[in-house]
């Protein structure tokens, strides 16, 4: 199954052997575009540049 990039919410409810249902729990999931996709490449390059800048600022004399 392929998901398009975006924000998703997974809601889960469960029941025990007595048939008593729990409250729904939610999990937020962010699917990033694949590396090499036009928006994905820009996002990954931005993150790389931020890490590079951080490393330069931490280790510069």
C-alpha positions in Angstrom: 0.0 0.0 0.0 1.4 3.4 -1.0 0.6 6.5 1.0 0.9 9.9 -0.4 3.1 12.3 1.6 1.2 14.1 4.3 -0.1 13.9 7.8 -2.2 11.0 8.9 -4.0 10.0 12.1 -4.4 6.4 13.1 -7.2 5.8 15.6 -7.3 2.4 17.4 -10.0 1.0 19.7 -9.8 -2.4 21.4 -12.1 -4.7 23.3 -11.4 -7.3 25.9 -12.9 -10.8 26.2 -15.9 -9.3 28.1 -16.8 -7.1 25.2 -15.8 -3.9 27.0 -14.4 -1.4 24.6 -11.5 1.0 25.4 -11.3 4.6 24.5 -9.9 5.4 21.1 -6.2 6.2 21.1 -4.7 8.3 18.2 -1.3 8.2 16.7 -0.2 11.0 14.3 2.0 9.9 11.5 3.9 12.1 9.0 4.8 10.5 5.7 7.6 12.4 4.0 8.0 12.4 0.2 10.6 9.9 -1.1 14.1 11.1 -1.6 14.5 12.5 -5.1 11.0 13.7 -5.4 11.0 17.5 -6.2 9.6 18.5 -2.8 11.4 15.7 -1.0 14.8 16.6 -2.3 14.4 20.2 -1.3 13.3 19.2 2.2 16.2 16.7 2.6 18.7 19.3 1.3 17.4 21.8 3.8 17.9 19.4 6.6 21.4 18.6 5.4 22.3 22.2 5.2 21.0 22.8 8.7 23.1 20.0 10.1 26.1 21.2 8.2 25.6 24.8 9.6 25.2 23.4 13.1 28.4 21.3 12.8 30.3 24.4 11.5 29.0 26.6 14.4 29.8 24.0 17.1 33.3 23.0 15.8 34.5 26.3 14.5 37.3 28.1 16.3 
